[in-house]
Amino acid sequence: MSRAGDLYGQSLYDLALSEGKTDSILSEMEVILSVFKENPDYISLLSEPSIPKNERLSLLNTALDGQVELYLSNFLQLLLEKGLLREYSSCCKRFRSCYQKDHDILDAEVISAVPLTEREMFTLKQRLQKKTGKTIQLKQKQSPDVLGGIKVELEGVLLDGTVQGRLSALRKQVSDIVV
């Protein structure tokens, strides 16, 4: 995250928290972020210094017209005016981080060779929640490098339950014994 993204994202979170609008603003921020990711030329257009600022603001206002919370609309206008619209992604990360901390939510990513069933995902999520005491938002990713089993990344810690991970652990145990 950038320093500006941290500062602005934290400020928006503090405002949203004081107004009781963290849920709605987070939801709308993520929708806007996905729109920006799908249409990177739109951010380029809104950041283009050769286009007068009032025209860029007008384009943004037209796009948002009553679609998002007023605080978020004003926030985006502020980023545009300050030339920081490209920092929006960092602002979203900081906002989301603050939200998750306040709501005891952790992100976890499960990596497997094949997609897990809904039941397997539910069971894994329940076990992780029991282990951490927090709500888990579990995302799934497939990787051809995983031959069997799963890896779970949680709070920067990799829990390796793959066949390759188990073989590596056995290899280490054997080499420790031999030495």
OpenMM code with the backbone's topology and positions (N, CA, C; nanometers):
from openmm import Vec3, app, unit

residues = "MET SER ARG ALA GLY ASP LEU TYR GLY GLN SER LEU TYR ASP LEU ALA LEU SER GLU GLY LYS THR ASP SER ILE LEU SER GLU MET GLU VAL ILE LEU SER VAL PHE LYS GLU ASN PRO ASP TYR ILE SER LEU LEU SER GLU PRO SER ILE PRO LYS ASN GLU ARG LEU SER LEU LEU ASN THR ALA LEU ASP GLY GLN VAL GLU LEU TYR LEU SER ASN PHE LEU GLN LEU LEU LEU GLU LYS GLY LEU LEU ARG GLU TYR SER SER CYS CYS LYS ARG PHE ARG SER CYS TYR GLN LYS ASP HIS ASP ILE LEU ASP ALA GLU VAL ILE SER ALA VAL PRO LEU THR GLU ARG GLU MET PHE THR LEU LYS GLN ARG LEU GLN LYS LYS THR GLY LYS THR ILE GLN LEU LYS GLN LYS GLN SER PRO ASP VAL LEU GLY GLY ILE LYS VAL GLU LEU GLU GLY VAL LEU LEU ASP GLY THR VAL GLN GLY ARG LEU SER ALA LEU ARG LYS GLN VAL SER ASP ILE VAL VAL".split()
positions = [
    Vec3(0.0842, -0.1180, 0.0000),
    Vec3(0.0000, 0.0000, 0.0000),
    Vec3(0.0884, 0.1240, 0.0000),
    Vec3(0.0387, 0.2266, -0.0639),
    Vec3(0.1119, 0.3524, -0.0662),
    Vec3(0.0778, 0.4346, 0.0573),
    Vec3(0.1631, 0.5297, 0.0852),
    Vec3(0.1399, 0.6157, 0.2012),
    Vec3(0.0114, 0.6977, 0.1839),
    Vec3(-0.0084, 0.7514, 0.0631),
    Vec3(-0.1302, 0.8288, 0.0368),
    Vec3(-0.2531, 0.7395, 0.0474),
    Vec3(-0.2443, 0.6178, -0.0074),
    Vec3(-0.3560, 0.5242, 0.0001),
    Vec3(-0.3902, 0.4897, 0.1438),
    Vec3(-0.2860, 0.4709, 0.2265),
    Vec3(-0.3085, 0.4431, 0.3688),
    Vec3(-0.3796, 0.5595, 0.4364),
    Vec3(-0.3286, 0.6790, 0.4135),
    Vec3(-0.3829, 0.7979, 0.4787),
    Vec3(-0.5282, 0.8237, 0.4375),
    Vec3(-0.5531, 0.8230, 0.3081),
    Vec3(-0.6883, 0.8517, 0.2595),
    Vec3(-0.7848, 0.7376, 0.2917),
    Vec3(-0.7394, 0.6131, 0.2781),
    Vec3(-0.8246, 0.4989, 0.3103),
    Vec3(-0.8623, 0.4973, 0.4581),
    Vec3(-0.7655, 0.5277, 0.5440),
    Vec3(-0.7915, 0.5335, 0.6886),
    Vec3(-0.8887, 0.6465, 0.7204),
    Vec3(-0.8694, 0.7609, 0.6562),
    Vec3(-0.9577, 0.8755, 0.6810),
    Vec3(-1.1014, 0.8449, 0.6403),
    Vec3(-1.1179, 0.7828, 0.5252),
    Vec3(-1.2537, 0.7462, 0.4825),
    Vec3(-1.3135, 0.6441, 0.5781),
    Vec3(-1.2325, 0.5493, 0.6232),
    Vec3(-1.2844, 0.4498, 0.7169),
    Vec3(-1.3298, 0.5165, 0.8469),
    Vec3(-1.2474, 0.6063, 0.8988),
    Vec3(-1.2829, 0.6752, 1.0229),
    Vec3(-1.4144, 0.7515, 1.0087),
    Vec3(-1.4314, 0.8176, 0.8955),
    Vec3(-1.5552, 0.8914, 0.8699),
    Vec3(-1.6736, 0.7947, 0.8598),
    Vec3(-1.6553, 0.6876, 0.7823),
    Vec3(-1.7635, 0.5896, 0.7651),
    Vec3(-1.8001, 0.5251, 0.8985),
    Vec3(-1.7010, 0.4983, 0.9820),
    Vec3(-1.7258, 0.4385, 1.1129),
    Vec3(-1.8061, 0.5327, 1.2016),
    Vec3(-1.7694, 0.6597, 1.1992),
    Vec3(-1.8400, 0.7568, 1.2826),
    Vec3(-1.9848, 0.7765, 1.2371),
    Vec3(-2.0108, 0.7511, 1.1099),
    Vec3(-2.1460, 0.7669, 1.0552),
    Vec3(-2.2219, 0.6343, 1.0461),
    Vec3(-2.1574, 0.5244, 1.0857),
    Vec3(-2.2230, 0.3935, 1.0801),
    Vec3(-2.2462, 0.3433, 0.9386),
    Vec3(-2.1558, 0.3763, 0.8478),
    Vec3(-2.1747, 0.3400, 0.7073),
    Vec3(-2.0617, 0.2526, 0.6531),
    Vec3(-1.9890, 0.1840, 0.7407),
    Vec3(-1.8751, 0.1052, 0.6936),
    Vec3(-1.9176, -0.0080, 0.6008),
    Vec3(-2.0271, -0.0752, 0.6324),
    Vec3(-2.0721, -0.1878, 0.5495),
    Vec3(-2.1075, -0.1427, 0.4080),
    Vec3(-2.1891, -0.0406, 0.3979),
    Vec3(-2.2344, 0.0034, 0.2649),
    Vec3(-2.1200, 0.0641, 0.1849),
    Vec3(-2.0341, 0.1411, 0.2506),
    Vec3(-1.9238, 0.2036, 0.1765),
    Vec3(-1.8238, 0.0981, 0.1306),
    Vec3(-1.7930, -0.0005, 0.2152),
    Vec3(-1.7014, -0.1068, 0.1726),
    Vec3(-1.7563, -0.1799, 0.0516),
    Vec3(-1.8828, -0.2129, 0.0566),
    Vec3(-1.9456, -0.2831, -0.0550),
    Vec3(-1.9367, -0.2010, -0.1841),
    Vec3(-1.9688, -0.0738, -0.1748),
    Vec3(-1.9647, 0.0133, -0.2931),
    Vec3(-1.8216, 0.0354, -0.3405),
    Vec3(-1.7269, 0.0460, -0.2481),
    Vec3(-1.5866, 0.0643, -0.2865),
    Vec3(-1.5378, -0.0551, -0.3688),
    Vec3(-1.5759, -0.1749, -0.3273),
    Vec3(-1.5313, -0.2944, -0.3977),
    Vec3(-1.5931, -0.3041, -0.5366),
    Vec3(-1.7173, -0.2598, -0.5502),
    Vec3(-1.7808, -0.2584, -0.6828),
    Vec3(-1.7071, -0.1600, -0.7736),
    Vec3(-1.6787, -0.0416, -0.7218),
    Vec3(-1.6080, 0.0591, -0.8013),
    Vec3(-1.4680, 0.0106, -0.8363),
    Vec3(-1.4019, -0.0539, -0.7424),
    Vec3(-1.2683, -0.1069, -0.7689),
    Vec3(-1.2714, -0.2082, -0.8827),
    Vec3(-1.3705, -0.2955, -0.8828),
    Vec3(-1.3798, -0.3943, -0.9913),
    Vec3(-1.4086, -0.3266, -1.1245),
    Vec3(-1.4897, -0.2200, -1.1230),
    Vec3(-1.5164, -0.1451, -1.2469),
    Vec3(-1.3874, -0.0806, -1.2967),
    Vec3(-1.3095, -0.0220, -1.2061),
    Vec3(-1.1821, 0.0406, -1.2442),
    Vec3(-1.0842, -0.0633, -1.2988),
    Vec3(-1.0821, -0.1826, -1.2382),
    Vec3(-0.9912, -0.2878, -1.2855),
    Vec3(-1.0320, -0.3384, -1.4234),
    Vec3(-1.1621, -0.3468, -1.4466),
    Vec3(-1.2107, -0.3930, -1.5769),
    Vec3(-1.1952, -0.2861, -1.6846),
    Vec3(-1.1888, -0.1587, -1.6429),
    Vec3(-1.1803, -0.0466, -1.7370),
    Vec3(-1.0663, 0.0479, -1.6979),
    Vec3(-0.9408, 0.0029, -1.7109),
    Vec3(-0.8285, 0.0880, -1.6697),
    Vec3(-0.8202, 0.2179, -1.7500),
    Vec3(-0.8753, 0.2192, -1.8694),
    Vec3(-0.8738, 0.3413, -1.9499),
    Vec3(-0.9598, 0.4506, -1.8873),
    Vec3(-1.0588, 0.4113, -1.8084),
    Vec3(-1.1445, 0.5101, -1.7435),
    Vec3(-1.0642, 0.5902, -1.6402),
    Vec3(-0.9812, 0.5215, -1.5635),
    Vec3(-0.8964, 0.5927, -1.4673),
    Vec3(-0.7975, 0.6809, -1.5417),
    Vec3(-0.7435, 0.6319, -1.6522),
    Vec3(-0.6513, 0.7131, -1.7325),
    Vec3(-0.7210, 0.8390, -1.7821),
    Vec3(-0.8440, 0.8238, -1.8261),
    Vec3(-0.9211, 0.9389, -1.8733),
    Vec3(-0.9449, 1.0382, -1.7598),
    Vec3(-0.9843, 0.9872, -1.6435),
    Vec3(-1.0125, 1.0749, -1.5298),
    Vec3(-0.8860, 1.1375, -1.4714),
    Vec3(-0.7710, 1.0811, -1.5035),
    Vec3(-0.6445, 1.1326, -1.4519),
    Vec3(-0.5686, 1.2162, -1.5550),
    Vec3(-0.6226, 1.2273, -1.6738),
    Vec3(-0.5549, 1.2969, -1.7840),
    Vec3(-0.5493, 1.4479, -1.7576),
    Vec3(-0.4283, 1.5015, -1.7367),
    Vec3(-0.4164, 1.6447, -1.7051),
    Vec3(-0.4540, 1.7378, -1.8213),
    Vec3(-0.4540, 1.6876, -1.9441),
    Vec3(-0.4894, 1.7738, -2.0570),
    Vec3(-0.6406, 1.8010, -2.0632),
    Vec3(-0.7190, 1.7213, -1.9920),
    Vec3(-0.8635, 1.7444, -1.9832),
    Vec3(-0.8863, 1.8317, -1.8600),
    Vec3(-0.9580, 1.9416, -1.8758),
    Vec3(-0.9818, 2.0290, -1.7606),
    Vec3(-1.0438, 1.9519, -1.6433),
    Vec3(-1.0006, 1.9878, -1.5233),
    Vec3(-1.0441, 1.9182, -1.4019),
    Vec3(-1.1960, 1.9183, -1.3859),
    Vec3(-1.2602, 2.0304, -1.4196),
    Vec3(-1.4057, 2.0354, -1.4035),
    Vec3(-1.4766, 1.9388, -1.4979),
    Vec3(-1.4188, 1.9138, -1.6160),
    Vec3(-1.4783, 1.8162, -1.7079),
    Vec3(-1.4605, 1.6743, -1.6553),
    Vec3(-1.3424, 1.6465, -1.5973),
    Vec3(-1.3186, 1.5136, -1.5396),
    Vec3(-1.4103, 1.4907, -1.4200),
    Vec3(-1.4284, 1.5936, -1.3379),
    Vec3(-1.5212, 1.5826, -1.2238),
    Vec3(-1.6639, 1.5581, -1.2718),
    Vec3(-1.7000, 1.6257, -1.3782),
    Vec3(-1.8336, 1.6086, -1.4346),
    Vec3(-1.8545, 1.4654, -1.4845),
    Vec3(-1.7516, 1.4090, -1.5499),
    Vec3(-1.7596, 1.2694, -1.5962),
    Vec3(-1.7782, 1.1739, -1.4785),
    Vec3(-1.7021, 1.1971, -1.3727),
    Vec3(-1.7115, 1.1127, -1.2545),
    Vec3(-1.8491, 1.1262, -1.1892),
    Vec3(-1.8955, 1.2489, -1.1730),
    Vec3(-2.0262, 1.2728, -1.1113),
    Vec3(-2.1390, 1.2105, -1.1914),
    Vec3(-2.1282, 1.2176, -1.3225),
    Vec3(-2.2306, 1.1578, -1.4092),
    Vec3(-2.2331, 1.0063, -1.3902),
    Vec3(-2.1149, 0.9455, -1.3807),
    Vec3(-2.1067, 0.7999, -1.3637),
    Vec3(-2.1617, 0.7560, -1.2278),
    Vec3(-2.1379, 0.8378, -1.1245),
    Vec3(-2.1782, 0.7995, -0.9888),
    Vec3(-2.3181, 0.8455, -0.9521),
    Vec3(-2.3729, 0.9362, -1.0268),
    Vec3(-2.4998, 1.0035, -1.0011),
    Vec3(-2.5992, 0.9213, -0.9190),
    Vec3(-2.5947, 0.9392, -0.7878),
    Vec3(-2.6896, 0.8740, -0.6988),
    Vec3(-2.6685, 0.7249, -0.6806),
    Vec3(-2.5602, 0.6708, -0.7338),
    Vec3(-2.5360, 0.5269, -0.7281),
    Vec3(-2.4612, 0.4838, -0.6020),
    Vec3(-2.3902, 0.5786, -0.5377),
    Vec3(-2.3087, 0.5444, -0.4210),
    Vec3(-2.3352, 0.6429, -0.3075),
    Vec3(-2.2911, 0.6042, -0.1880),
    Vec3(-2.3021, 0.6916, -0.0721),
    Vec3(-2.2360, 0.8257, -0.1033),
    Vec3(-2.2925, 0.9327, -0.0501),
    Vec3(-2.2389, 1.0665, -0.0724),
    Vec3(-2.0937, 1.0774, -0.0263),
    Vec3(-2.0604, 1.0140, 0.0870),
    Vec3(-1.9228, 1.0191, 0.1370),
    Vec3(-1.8251, 0.9571, 0.0367),
    Vec3(-1.8650, 0.8472, -0.0237),
    Vec3(-1.7782, 0.7821, -0.1209),
    Vec3(-1.7665, 0.8648, -0.2476),
    Vec3(-1.8754, 0.9215, -0.2910),
    Vec3(-1.8731, 1.0091, -0.4082),
    Vec3(-1.7795, 1.1277, -0.3843),
    Vec3(-1.7923, 1.1901, -0.2687),
    Vec3(-1.7045, 1.3033, -0.2357),
    Vec3(-1.5595, 1.2585, -0.2235),
    Vec3(-1.5381, 1.1394, -0.1721),
    Vec3(-1.4031, 1.0848, -0.1585),
    Vec3(-1.3380, 1.0680, -0.2962),
    Vec3(-1.4118, 1.0114, -0.3905),
    Vec3(-1.3595, 0.9934, -0.5258),
    Vec3(-1.3310, 1.1276, -0.5930),
    Vec3(-1.4184, 1.2239, -0.5692),
    Vec3(-1.3949, 1.3579, -0.6233),
    Vec3(-1.2668, 1.4187, -0.5649),
    Vec3(-1.2468, 1.3987, -0.4364),
    Vec3(-1.1265, 1.4493, -0.3706),
    Vec3(-1.0014, 1.3847, -0.4293),
    Vec3(-1.0048, 1.2535, -0.4480),
    Vec3(-0.8904, 1.1845, -0.5085),
    Vec3(-0.8623, 1.2385, -0.6475),
    Vec3(-0.9674, 1.2625, -0.7248),
    Vec3(-0.9508, 1.3166, -0.8591),
    Vec3(-0.8890, 1.4566, -0.8529),
    Vec3(-0.9402, 1.5403, -0.7657),
    Vec3(-0.8896, 1.6774, -0.7542),
    Vec3(-0.7441, 1.6811, -0.7117),
    Vec3(-0.7045, 1.5886, -0.6253),
    Vec3(-0.5673, 1.5841, -0.5749),
    Vec3(-0.4732, 1.5068, -0.6675),
    Vec3(-0.5254, 1.4520, -0.7753),
    Vec3(-0.4422, 1.3744, -0.8673),
    Vec3(-0.4033, 1.2386, -0.8094),
    Vec3(-0.4877, 1.1852, -0.7229),
    Vec3(-0.4560, 1.0598, -0.6542),
    Vec3(-0.5530, 0.9467, -0.6889),
    Vec3(-0.6249, 0.9591, -0.7977),
    Vec3(-0.7239, 0.8577, -0.8316),
    Vec3(-0.6594, 0.7203, -0.8537),
    Vec3(-0.5351, 0.7189, -0.8987),
    Vec3(-0.4652, 0.5913, -0.9192),
    Vec3(-0.4326, 0.5224, -0.7860),
    Vec3(-0.4478, 0.5930, -0.6765),
    Vec3(-0.4243, 0.5364, -0.5436),
    Vec3(-0.5509, 0.4723, -0.4856),
    Vec3(-0.6579, 0.4733, -0.5630),
    Vec3(-0.7856, 0.4216, -0.5136),
    Vec3(-0.7740, 0.2776, -0.4646),
    Vec3(-0.7009, 0.1957, -0.5371),
    Vec3(-0.6832, 0.0558, -0.4974),
    Vec3(-0.6190, 0.0462, -0.3587),
    Vec3(-0.5188, 0.1276, -0.3330),
    Vec3(-0.4538, 0.1287, -0.2015),
    Vec3(-0.5493, 0.1778, -0.0936),
    Vec3(-0.6305, 0.2756, -0.1275),
    Vec3(-0.7311, 0.3255, -0.0322),
    Vec3(-0.8283, 0.2141, 0.0046),
    Vec3(-0.8694, 0.1373, -0.0954),
    Vec3(-0.9619, 0.0254, -0.0711),
    Vec3(-0.8976, -0.0793, 0.0186),
    Vec3(-0.7709, -0.1093, -0.0049),
    Vec3(-0.7018, -0.2085, 0.0777),
    Vec3(-0.6983, -0.1640, 0.2231),
    Vec3(-0.6670, -0.0370, 0.2457),
    Vec3(-0.6597, 0.0128, 0.3831),
    Vec3(-0.7987, 0.0118, 0.4487),
    Vec3(-0.8994, 0.0583, 0.3746),
    Vec3(-1.0363, 0.0596, 0.4270),
    Vec3(-1.0775, -0.0819, 0.4657),
    Vec3(-1.0544, -0.1760, 0.3753),
    Vec3(-1.0927, -0.3159, 0.3990),
    Vec3(-1.0159, -0.3735, 0.5176),
    Vec3(-0.8889, -0.3412, 0.5277),
    Vec3(-0.8064, -0.3877, 0.6388),
    Vec3(-0.8614, -0.3381, 0.7728),
    Vec3(-0.8978, -0.2115, 0.7792),
    Vec3(-0.9554, -0.1547, 0.9013),
    Vec3(-1.0885, -0.2209, 0.9342),
    Vec3(-1.1700, -0.2409, 0.8327),
    Vec3(-1.3007, -0.3046, 0.8508),
    Vec3(-1.2837, -0.4457, 0.9067),
    Vec3(-1.1934, -0.5216, 0.8459),
    Vec3(-1.1740, -0.6593, 0.8887),
    Vec3(-1.1184, -0.6659, 1.0313),
    Vec3(-1.0302, -0.5741, 1.0645),
    Vec3(-0.9745, -0.5723, 1.1997),
    Vec3(-1.0861, -0.5446, 1.3016),
    Vec3(-1.1704, -0.4467, 1.2723),
    Vec3(-1.2799, -0.4116, 1.3636),
    Vec3(-1.3857, -0.5209, 1.3752),
    Vec3(-1.3986, -0.6039, 1.2724),
    Vec3(-1.5021, -0.7072, 1.2710),
    Vec3(-1.4451, -0.8486, 1.2911),
    Vec3(-1.3178, -0.8591, 1.3297),
    Vec3(-1.2523, -0.9890, 1.3517),
    Vec3(-1.2684, -1.0824, 1.2322),
    Vec3(-1.2317, -1.0308, 1.1145),
    Vec3(-1.2404, -1.1086, 0.9912),
    Vec3(-1.0991, -1.1298, 0.9378),
    Vec3(-1.0707, -1.2515, 0.8949),
    Vec3(-0.9424, -1.2829, 0.8329),
    Vec3(-0.9657, -1.3375, 0.6929),
    Vec3(-0.8771, -1.3018, 0.6010),
    Vec3(-0.8784, -1.3599, 0.4673),
    Vec3(-0.7910, -1.4842, 0.4684),
    Vec3(-0.8367, -1.5870, 0.4035),
    Vec3(-0.7584, -1.7090, 0.3874),
    Vec3(-0.7737, -1.7543, 0.2432),
    Vec3(-0.6661, -1.8092, 0.1904),
    Vec3(-0.6707, -1.8605, 0.0538),
    Vec3(-0.6316, -2.0068, 0.0565),
    Vec3(-0.7161, -2.0903, 0.0009),
    Vec3(-0.6877, -2.2327, -0.0081),
    Vec3(-0.6447, -2.2625, -0.1514),
    Vec3(-0.5330, -2.3332, -0.1632),
    Vec3(-0.4767, -2.3663, -0.2938),
    Vec3(-0.4792, -2.5171, -0.3083),
    Vec3(-0.5397, -2.5636, -0.4174),
    Vec3(-0.5506, -2.7071, -0.4408),
    Vec3(-0.5368, -2.7356, -0.5897),
    Vec3(-0.5194, -2.8641, -0.6215),
    Vec3(-0.5067, -2.9030, -0.7619),
    Vec3(-0.6414, -2.8988, -0.8327),
    Vec3(-0.7451, -2.9335, -0.7597),
    Vec3(-0.8808, -2.9354, -0.8153),
    Vec3(-0.9709, -2.8532, -0.7242),
    Vec3(-1.0798, -2.8009, -0.7784),
    Vec3(-1.1709, -2.7220, -0.6941),
    Vec3(-1.2281, -2.8057, -0.5797),
    Vec3(-1.2358, -2.7444, -0.4621),
    Vec3(-1.2977, -2.8111, -0.3486),
    Vec3(-1.4497, -2.7998, -0.3607),
    Vec3(-1.5183, -2.8975, -0.3066),
    Vec3(-1.6644, -2.8921, -0.3071),
    Vec3(-1.7100, -2.7878, -0.2049),
    Vec3(-1.8365, -2.7509, -0.2133),
    Vec3(-1.8919, -2.6554, -0.1168),
    Vec3(-1.8824, -2.7101, 0.0249),
    Vec3(-1.9056, -2.8365, 0.0389),
    Vec3(-1.8977, -2.9005, 0.1710),
    Vec3(-1.7546, -2.8958, 0.2254),
    Vec3(-1.6572, -2.9249, 0.1408),
    Vec3(-1.5167, -2.9196, 0.1832),
    Vec3(-1.4769, -2.7776, 0.2219),
    Vec3(-1.5211, -2.6817, 0.1435),
    Vec3(-1.4913, -2.5416, 0.1747),
    Vec3(-1.5549, -2.5024, 0.3077),
    Vec3(-1.6799, -2.5440, 0.3296),
    Vec3(-1.7498, -2.5127, 0.4531),
    Vec3(-1.6770, -2.5740, 0.5728),
    Vec3(-1.6386, -2.6997, 0.5606),
    Vec3(-1.5689, -2.7689, 0.6692),
    Vec3(-1.4354, -2.7014, 0.6997),
    Vec3(-1.3605, -2.6690, 0.5958),
    Vec3(-1.2311, -2.6019, 0.6140),
    Vec3(-1.2501, -2.4662, 0.6801),
    Vec3(-1.3486, -2.3926, 0.6342),
    Vec3(-1.3776, -2.2606, 0.6917),
    Vec3(-1.4125, -2.2729, 0.8397),
    Vec3(-1.4958, -2.3717, 0.8751),
    Vec3(-1.5342, -2.3922, 1.0143),
    Vec3(-1.4126, -2.4259, 1.1010),
    Vec3(-1.3241, -2.5101, 1.0494),
    Vec3(-1.2035, -2.5474, 1.1256),
    Vec3(-1.1119, -2.4274, 1.1461),
    Vec3(-1.0960, -2.3467, 1.0423),
    Vec3(-1.0103, -2.2279, 1.0536),
    Vec3(-1.0702, -2.1267, 1.1515),
    Vec3(-1.2015, -2.1131, 1.1480),
    Vec3(-1.2677, -2.0208, 1.2406),
    Vec3(-1.2525, -2.0689, 1.3844),
    Vec3(-1.2619, -2.1993, 1.4041),
    Vec3(-1.2454, -2.2558, 1.5386),
    Vec3(-1.1015, -2.2352, 1.5866),
    Vec3(-1.0068, -2.2529, 1.4971),
    Vec3(-0.8648, -2.2394, 1.5322),
    Vec3(-0.8280, -2.0946, 1.5651),
    Vec3(-0.8817, -1.9992, 1.4882),
    Vec3(-0.8443, -1.8586, 1.5049),
    Vec3(-0.9386, -1.7804, 1.5949),
    Vec3(-1.0617, -1.8261, 1.6076),
    Vec3(-1.1612, -1.7518, 1.6845),
    Vec3(-1.2136, -1.6307, 1.6089),
    Vec3(-1.1878, -1.6253, 1.4799),
    Vec3(-1.2317, -1.5130, 1.3968),
    Vec3(-1.3128, -1.5645, 1.2786),
    Vec3(-1.3861, -1.4737, 1.2164),
    Vec3(-1.4605, -1.5071, 1.0959),
    Vec3(-1.3620, -1.5177, 0.9797),
    Vec3(-1.3756, -1.6203, 0.9010),
    Vec3(-1.2837, -1.6439, 0.7892),
    Vec3(-1.3557, -1.6184, 0.6573),
    Vec3(-1.2903, -1.5403, 0.5718),
    Vec3(-1.3361, -1.5242, 0.4335),
    Vec3(-1.2421, -1.6088, 0.3486),
    Vec3(-1.2917, -1.7193, 0.2994),
    Vec3(-1.2098, -1.8182, 0.2310),
    Vec3(-1.2240, -1.8050, 0.0799),
    Vec3(-1.1094, -1.7913, 0.0156),
    Vec3(-1.1058, -1.7870, -0.1306),
    Vec3(-1.0323, -1.9101, -0.1796),
    Vec3(-1.0699, -1.9550, -0.2970),
    Vec3(-1.0135, -2.0773, -0.3514),
    Vec3(-0.9319, -2.0468, -0.4764),
    Vec3(-0.8209, -2.1183, -0.4908),
    Vec3(-0.7341, -2.1021, -0.6075),
    Vec3(-0.6828, -2.2404, -0.6469),
    Vec3(-0.6781, -2.2660, -0.7757),
    Vec3(-0.6232, -2.3919, -0.8234),
    Vec3(-0.4812, -2.3680, -0.8745),
    Vec3(-0.3963, -2.4677, -0.8512),
    Vec3(-0.2591, -2.4596, -0.8975),
    Vec3(-0.2147, -2.5977, -0.9445),
    Vec3(-0.1574, -2.6053, -1.0650),
    Vec3(-0.1091, -2.7353, -1.1133),
    Vec3(0.0133, -2.7844, -1.0349),
    Vec3(0.0768, -2.6958, -0.9583),
    Vec3(0.1924, -2.7345, -0.8772),
    Vec3(0.1530, -2.8229, -0.7590),
    Vec3(0.0262, -2.8146, -0.7186),
    Vec3(-0.0225, -2.8958, -0.6073),
    Vec3(-0.0691, -3.0284, -0.6650),
    Vec3(0.0015, -3.1351, -0.6269),
    Vec3(-0.0322, -3.2668, -0.6806),
    Vec3(-0.1434, -3.3351, -0.6011),
    Vec3(-0.1506, -3.3054, -0.4745),
    Vec3(-0.2538, -3.3628, -0.3893),
    Vec3(-0.2546, -3.2885, -0.2573),
    Vec3(-0.3694, -3.2833, -0.1921),
    Vec3(-0.3808, -3.2101, -0.0666),
    Vec3(-0.4088, -3.0621, -0.0929),
    Vec3(-0.3918, -2.9812, 0.0127),
    Vec3(-0.4179, -2.8381, 0.0003),
    Vec3(-0.3129, -2.7571, 0.0756),
    Vec3(-0.3001, -2.6323, 0.0352),
    Vec3(-0.2221, -2.5323, 0.1080),
    Vec3(-0.3217, -2.4245, 0.1495),
    Vec3(-0.3027, -2.3707, 0.2687),
    Vec3(-0.3874, -2.2610, 0.3141),
    Vec3(-0.2964, -2.1483, 0.3593),
    Vec3(-0.3180, -2.0306, 0.3031),
    Vec3(-0.2440, -1.9132, 0.3466),
    Vec3(-0.3364, -1.8306, 0.4355),
    Vec3(-0.2925, -1.8098, 0.5610),
    Vec3(-0.3738, -1.7412, 0.6605),
    Vec3(-0.2838, -1.6488, 0.7407),
    Vec3(-0.3113, -1.5200, 0.7354),
    Vec3(-0.2347, -1.4186, 0.8073),
    Vec3(-0.0855, -1.4272, 0.7760),
    Vec3(-0.0521, -1.4517, 0.6502),
    Vec3(0.0881, -1.4582, 0.6100),
    Vec3(0.1566, -1.5883, 0.6455),
    Vec3(0.0836, -1.6834, 0.7020),
    Vec3(0.1389, -1.8136, 0.7383),
    Vec3(0.0861, -1.9165, 0.6399),
    Vec3(0.1760, -1.9992, 0.5884),
    Vec3(0.1358, -2.1027, 0.4942),
    Vec3(0.1212, -2.2345, 0.5682),
    Vec3(0.0013, -2.2893, 0.5683),
    Vec3(-0.0264, -2.4200, 0.6265),
    Vec3(-0.0252, -2.5197, 0.5109),
    Vec3(0.0786, -2.6027, 0.5054),
    Vec3(0.1000, -2.6895, 0.3897),
    Vec3(0.0565, -2.8321, 0.4208),
    Vec3(-0.0551, -2.8718, 0.3633),
    Vec3(-0.1053, -3.0078, 0.3779),
    Vec3(-0.1004, -3.0821, 0.2459),
    Vec3(-0.0067, -3.0426, 0.1594),
    Vec3(0.0041, -3.1073, 0.0296),
    Vec3(0.0926, -3.2310, 0.0400),
    Vec3(0.0812, -3.3176, -0.0576),
    Vec3(0.1652, -3.4370, -0.0642),
    Vec3(0.3118, -3.3946, -0.0710),
    Vec3(0.3411, -3.2966, -0.1537),
    Vec3(0.4787, -3.2483, -0.1681),
    Vec3(0.5306, -3.1925, -0.0350),
    Vec3(0.4469, -3.1207, 0.0368),
    Vec3(0.4862, -3.0661, 0.1667),
    Vec3(0.5158, -3.1757, 0.2676),
    Vec3(0.4328, -3.2786, 0.2671),
    Vec3(0.4542, -3.3904, 0.3594),
    Vec3(0.5814, -3.4673, 0.3249),
    Vec3(0.6056, -3.4857, 0.1945),
    Vec3(0.7294, -3.5547, 0.1527),
    Vec3(0.8526, -3.4724, 0.1913),
    Vec3(0.8436, -3.3424, 0.1774),
    Vec3(0.9558, -3.2549, 0.2168),
    Vec3(0.9819, -3.2660, 0.3666),
    Vec3(0.8761, -3.2696, 0.4455),
    Vec3(0.8910, -3.2823, 0.5907),
    Vec3(0.9553, -3.4167, 0.6250),
    Vec3(0.9126, -3.5243, 0.5582),
    Vec3(0.9735, -3.6559, 0.5801),
    Vec3(1.1201, -3.6563, 0.5400),
    Vec3(1.1493, -3.5947, 0.4255),
    Vec3(1.2869, -3.5857, 0.3769),
    Vec3(1.3740, -3.5142, 0.4798),
    Vec3(1.3241, -3.4082, 0.5384),
    Vec3(1.3981, -3.3334, 0.6401),
    Vec3(1.4201, -3.4181, 0.7648),
    Vec3(1.3164, -3.4914, 0.8073),
    Vec3(1.3298, -3.5785, 0.9242),
    Vec3(1.4350, -3.6866, 0.9005),
    Vec3(1.4329, -3.7454, 0.7821),
    Vec3(1.5307, -3.8497, 0.7505),
    Vec3(1.6708, -3.7923, 0.7471),
    Vec3(1.6873, -3.6756, 0.6850),
    Vec3(1.8214, -3.6156, 0.6774),
    Vec3(1.8705, -3.5742, 0.8157),
    Vec3(1.7809, -3.5327, 0.9064),
    Vec3(1.8196, -3.4976, 1.0423),
    Vec3(1.8670, -3.6224, 1.1185),
    Vec3(1.8042, -3.7369, 1.0924),
    Vec3(1.8409, -3.8607, 1.1590),
    Vec3(1.9753, -3.9109, 1.1081),
    Vec3(1.9952, -3.9041, 0.9783),
    Vec3(2.1173, -3.9544, 0.9151),
    Vec3(2.2386, -3.8722, 0.9572),
    Vec3(2.2231, -3.7446, 0.9713),
    Vec3(2.3346, -3.6567, 1.0056),
    Vec3(2.3732, -3.6786, 1.1464),
] * unit.nanometer
topology = app.Topology()
chain = topology.addChain("A")
for resn in residues:
    res = topology.addResidue(resn, chain)
    for name in ("N", "CA", "C"):
        topology.addAtom(name, app.Element.getBySymbol(name[0]), res)
